[in-house]
Amino acid sequence: MRKQIGMGAAVLATASLLAACSSDPEPAETASTEPTASTSEAPAIDASGQTLTIWTDAEREGAIQTVADTFQEETGATVEIVQKNFEDLRNDFIAQVPTGEGPDITVGAHDWAGALVEAGVVNTVDLGETADDFEQVAVDAFTYDGQLYGLPYATEAIALIQNADLVGDTAPTTWDEMISMAEEAGFEDRPFLLYTNGTTGDGYSSYPVQTSFGAPVFVQDESGSYTTEVGMGGEAGQAYAQFLYDNGQAGTGYFSDTIDYDTSNQLFADGEVPFLLQGPWMPFFDDDSMNIVVSPMVSAGGEDAAPFVGVQGFYVSSQSENTLLANQFLTNYMATEDAQRALYEADPRLPALTSLAEEFSADPITAGFVASAAQGVPMPSIPEMGNVWDLWNAAEIQIITGATDDPTGTWDAMVAELEASIG
């Protein structure tokens, strides 16, 4: 678990993204806030004799139980909540749903959708008019092949973090402006930190820079669903590769393979660098000792810098004997402000419900991360994303370190190998 910004106190717990789908750094403590009561304005239904089983982790169990208590009282249904380790939920769901031993509903991350759909273990969710109540990127995240497969409730994305005591509190809007602000403040050698997970490479953290060149990992169709067409090849990808090289160890030296999690934390906290591209889990958000401004990442390539957005939510089993009841529980109870506020208080990730995102954006740091997520795109949930990480990260490091003197050729070779692996 890792820390993330909430209102005021600013610390929250965040479940780690799967290793195959993210490179988020280290875990942190769990928030201990008790969930509030949840109420529903849904019309009363008679579900006596029906049982819903819900899988969740420890962080969200209390909030879900509060909503479940109201649901049981108003409908006569029985709700059984089973606590599991978050890391086990996806694999257990895929393994047990076909046997009839799985739950009706499980908590999960949006980037599980591809694996769940391909395994045939998840059903669509009909949010109806309530879909408009959520941030669009959150709904898009749970959309697979044009179908919605989950109820979102929380989002997270990286953003540009600046030390206002070093460069002022005005957020830059372009790469050149950011570099100029840093240089004028005396940071010519190290104006900006790009997290690379040390020598491993980290396409996740550099993705906003890459997308600003118009080079997405995969192309999205009109519904927002990802296709298997690799989008980071061609002139846009080559321009990004050249940018990495020009600002790597053979160029300006802004990017290097020495920036791991602890190093980036220490350099920024010690005032050795004024700008950092990272998430709300960084430890310097634990208190108010630093004067920090958070804003969407600036564009280096002329287009919007779109980070990956991770979304948490709920899935319905394809083998549930109470599918309609499960959908009623999600759309009429878990989609309410009270329920989503309880989830936020139990595990304070940025809310996917627009009204709550706006409410919590009264805190400027939270507002910065909300704005970054709104500019972002969902982490691809298609199974082919698993083919990407090793090739992508390795190419990034080769180019940044100057191990190759042909950055565009190295990038093209990576894209070709990825396309071949996908077939």
N, C-alpha and C positions, 0 to 999 in steps of 0.2 A: 504494500500500500504506500502511496506517496501523498505528499501534501499539495493542497491546492487552495486557491483564494476563495474566501467567502466574504460576507460583509463584515466590516470592522476587524474582527480578530484574524481573519485571513488564512486560517489553517484548515485544510480538509484532507480527507483520505481519498485516494484514487486507486482503483484496482489496476494492476499492471496490464497493459495490452499484451496479447499473446506474443511470444518471442518471434513467431513467424510473421507477425503483422505490425511490429513496432520495435523501436529501439529506445523507448522511454527509459530514463535512468531510474535511480534507486528507489526502494520503497521507504515509506515513512509511517508514522503512527496513525491510528484510527481516531477519528473524531468521536467524542463521547456525548454529543448533544442528544437529548431525549426527543423523540418525535412528538408532534402535537396531534391533537384529535383531528379526525377527518370526518367531514359530513358530506352527504350526497343529496342532490336535488332530483335524482332519477326517480321515475315513477315506480311505485312498489310492484314487485312481481312475486309470484309464489313459486319458490324453488325448493319447497320442502322435500326432503328425501334425496336431494342431489348433493354431491360432494365435489368440491374443487381441491385439487392438490397443487400446491405452488412450491417450486424450488427457489431458494434465495441464499445469499450469503449472510454472514452475521451482521454486517453493517446495515443492511436494509430490512432485516427481519422484523424489527420493532415497528418500523413505519408501515410495512405491509400488514402486519398483524392488526394495527390500529384501524386501517381501512377495512380489513377482513371482518373485524368485530362489527362494524357498522353494516357491512354487507350481509352478514349472518342475521343480524337483528331485523333488517328491513326485508329480507327475502326468504328467510327460513332455511337457506342453504347452509351446508357445513363446509368450512374452509380448513384444510389441513396444510400447515406450513412446515416444510422440511428444510432445515439448514444444512448447507453443504459448503465446502471450500469453493471459492469462485473459480479457481484453476481447474476444478474437476467438472464444472457444470456442463460445458459444451460436450466433452467426450462422453460423459455419463448420459446426457440427453440423447445423443446419437445412438448410443448402445442400448438404452433401455426403452425408448419409445416403441420400437418395433416389437418388443416382447410384451407390451401392455403394462410394464412396470414403471413407466415414466410418469411425469406429472402432467397436469393439464396446462400449466403455465410455468415458464421459467424466466428468471432474470437473465439478461445476457447483453453482450456487446453487439453492435450492428454488424461488425465485420465477421461475425459467425454466419451471417445469413446465407452466403454461398454454400458453405459446407452443409448447413441444415437443410436447405432446399434440395441440394444434390442428393442428400441422404434420404429425402422424402419424409422427414420427421417433423416438419413445421407447416402450419396452416396460415392462410392469409388473415389479415386483421382488417375489419371495416371500421374506420374512424368516423365515417360520414362527415358531417359538417364540422366536427371537432378537429379535423385535420388542419383547418385554417387557423386554429388556435396555437399551433406549434411553429417554431422556427422552421423555415423551409428546408434548410440543410439537414435538420433532424429527420424530417419526413423522407427526404431523398435518401438518407443513409439506410433506412429500413426498406427501401424500394429495390426490388430485384426482378429483373426481366419485366418491369412495368407493373409489378404487383407489390402491395404493401404487406410486409411480413412481421411487423412489430409495432408496439406502442412506445414511442420515445419518451424519455423523461429527463435526460441530462446530456450535455455536450462538453467537450473539452478540445482546445486547440492551442498551439503555441502562438506567441506574439512577440513584437519588438519591445524590449524592456530597456529603459534608459535611466541612468543615474542623473537626476535633475540637478543635483549639487555640482555636477561636473560640466554639464552642457546645457543647462537651463531646462525649463519645463515645457517648451514648445516641441511637439512631436514633428520629426521630419516627414516629408511626403515622398521623397525620391532617394535613391541610393547616393547620388552625388551630394545632395543636401546633407544627408546623414554624415558622410565622410568629411565634408567641409566643417560641420559643427564640431566634430571630434578633433580635427586638425587645428581649428582655431582655439580649442581648449587645451592644446598641447599634447594630443594623442596621435601624432603622425604615424608612429610605428604600429600601434595597436588600437585602431578606432572601433573595431567591431569583432565580436567573437562568434564564430560559426562552430557549433557543437558537432564533432565528428565521431564521437564515441572512441576517441583516441585513434589508433591505427586501423580500426575496423571499418570506419566509414558509417555515415548515417543519413541515408536519403530522406528519412522522415523529417529530420530537423532542417535540412536544406531545401525541402520541397517548396516552400513559399518563394524562394529565390528562383528555383527552376520554373515554376509556373508563371513567374513574371516574364519569362522569355517565350511563353506560349507552348510549353513542352510537357503536357500532362503524361503521367505514366500510362494510363489507358484512356481511350476516347469514350465520352459519355453520349448516349443517344438522347432523343428529344424528351424522353420521360425522366432523364437523370440517371438511368441505369447504366452501369459500365458495360462496355463491349470488351471483346478480347483483342481489339485493335490497339497495338502499342502506339502511343501518341508522342513519345519523346524522341523520335528520330527526326531526320531531315534537317533543314536549315535552323529551325528553332532549337533543337537539341544540340546542334553543333555550336550555335552561338552561346548557349549556356556552358558547354564544355570549355570553350575558349575563355569565357569569363572566369570559370573556376581556375583555369591554368594561369591567367593573367593576374589573379589575386592570390595564387598559391605560393608555394615556397620558391618557385622559379620566377615569380613576379613581384607584386607588392609585398607579399608575405603576410597579408591579412589572414589567410586561411592556412592551417597547418594540421598535422596529424597528432598534435600534442594535447588537443582540447578534449579531455574526458570529463566526466560529470564533476568530480571533485575539483579539478583544475578550473573549470568554468565558474563554478560556485565561488572559489577562493579569489580568482582574479577580479570578478565583478564586485564581490563583497568588499574587497580591499581597495576599490577605486582605481584599479589598474587598467580598466577598460570601461568606456562610457555606455556602450551599446551591446546588447546580447539578444539573440533570438532563441527563446526557450519558453517553457510552460509554467503554469501557476503552481507547480509542485516544487519549485526551487526553494531552498531553505531560507533565503533571505526574506521571504514573505512571512516568516514566522512571527515577526514583530514589526513595529513601526520605526525601526532605527534608521532605515534608509529612505531617502526622498526619491521615490520611484514614479516614473510615468510609463504606462502601458498603452500601446497602440498597435494597429495592424502593421505587419511588416511592410517596409517600403519596397517599391518596384525597382529592380535593377535592369529589367529588360523591356520596360515600357507597358506591360500589361499588369493586371492586378496580381499581387502576390497572394496566392490562395494556399493556406496551410491545409494539411489533412485535418479533418474533424472526426473525433471519435464520439460515438453516441451510445448511451446506455438505454436499455428499455426492457420490454417484456415480449416473449414469444408464446404462441399457443401451439400445443402439440397437434400434429395431424391425426393422431390416434385418440384424441380426447373424446370421451362419450358425452361430454357436456360442452360442445363447442360454442353453442349460442350463449350459454351461461358464462363461459370464460370470456367471450367478447363483451358481454354486458358488464362483467366485473371490471374489465379494462377500460372500456369507453365511458361507462357511466360512473365509475368510482375512482379508478386509478388516474384518469385523465382530468380530474378536478383540481382546482387550485389547492384545496386543503390537502389532498393526497400528495400532490407533487411538492407542496411546501414541507410536508412531513418527511418525504424522501430527502429533500434538500437539507433539512435540519439533522437528519440521521447521517447523511453522507454528502456534504455540501459541494457537489459539482454544479457547474453552471446550468441553470434550468433550461429545458427544451421548450417549456411552455412560455410563449412570448410575453404574456402579462407578468410572469414572475421574473423573466430575464430583464424586462424593463424596470421592474421594481428594485431588483438587486443592483441594477446599474446606477443607482444613486451613489454607490461607491465607485470612484473613478477607476480604480484598478480593475474591479470586476467589469466595469463598462468597457475597458480596453480589451479584455479577453472575449467578451461577448461580441464586440465589433470585429475582432479577428475571426472568430468562428463564423460570423455572418458572411464574411468575405471568403470563407474556405469552402472546401469540397469534402464530401465524405471519404474516409479511407475506403479504397475499393474492397468490396466484400466477395468478389468473384474468386474462385479457387486458384485461378492463374496468378493471383497476387503472390502466392507462395513461391513462384518461380523467380520473382523479381529481386528480392532483397539482396542475396549474396552477390549477384552479378552487378547490380546497381551500386551497392556500397563499395565493392572492390574497384569499380571504374572511377568512382568519385575520389577515392584515396590515391589511386595511381596518378590522376590528373593533378590533384592538389599538391602532392609531394614532388611533382616533376619527374616521377619515375618514367614517364613517357614524354617525349618531345613532340608528340603528335596527338594533342588532346582530342581533336575532332575525329581522328581515325580510331582512337581508343574508344570513344563514345559510340561511334558507328558500329564497331565490332561488338560492343556490349549489347546494343539494340538488336543486331542480327542474331546473336546467340540467344537472346531472350525470345525473339520471334520463333526461332527454330525449336526452342524448348517447349513453347506453347503449341506449335504445330499449326 
